[in-house]
């Protein structure tokens, strides 16, 4: 429904009189020679942020069609402004431009050229460092299954333990948990049984 429709006035509590009173109370359009109510705001332009013109609908539309924030600026100044706007007009620095990074780069340049910096992501190449992969962890001599790991843990020996070390550890645990060594106490039989099962499994797997 249009605002100037007669049906619109009929459903209002106060028809046309109230609309005319509202228009009369509004400030006049600031466009030269216009006395229409100023119902819209328009920015005054660069270096006058927060200031606005008050125009009627027709003139604010005309003003917006010709509005140019960069009016009077050279092309290079406009390009610089747009570039600074990407960072919110805040100062930025290139990596390595501040003092700490510069000193770090100088330190890298004084190092032995045969040595590099542990830099798996290649972040310090611009500061004179050379990428050097981190040392790989030592690899186990053979593939260890979970059951074998559990058996070694039961005996309390390392994965790299030799067959002689595993046998010696087994004998010492048997003497420790055997009921005869504990005055006939059978509370350690379960531990003894676990030690024997772990040793037999390692023996069948070729560890000893």
GIZIGI-V688192 format. One record per pair of residues at least 12 apart in sequence whose C-alpha atoms are under 7 Angstrom apart, sorted by the first residue. I is the first residue (numbers start at 1). J is the second residue. Records with the same first field share a line. If there is no record, write none. Layout:
# GIZIGI-V688192
I: J  J
This chain:
# GIZIGI-V688192
23: 37
26: 38
29: 54  55  56
30: 53  54  55
31: 55  59
36: 56
37: 56
38: 54  55  56
39: 55  56  57
40: 54  55  56  57  60
41: 53  54  55
42: 54  60
45: 69
46: 69
96: 127
105: 127  128
108: 128  129
109: 128
116: 129  130  131  132
117: 129  130  131  132
118: 131  132  133  134
119: 131  132  133
120: 132  133  134
148: 202
151: 198  202
154: 195  198
155: 169  170  195
163: 207  208
166: 208
167: 208
170: 199
174: 192
177: 189  191  192
178: 192
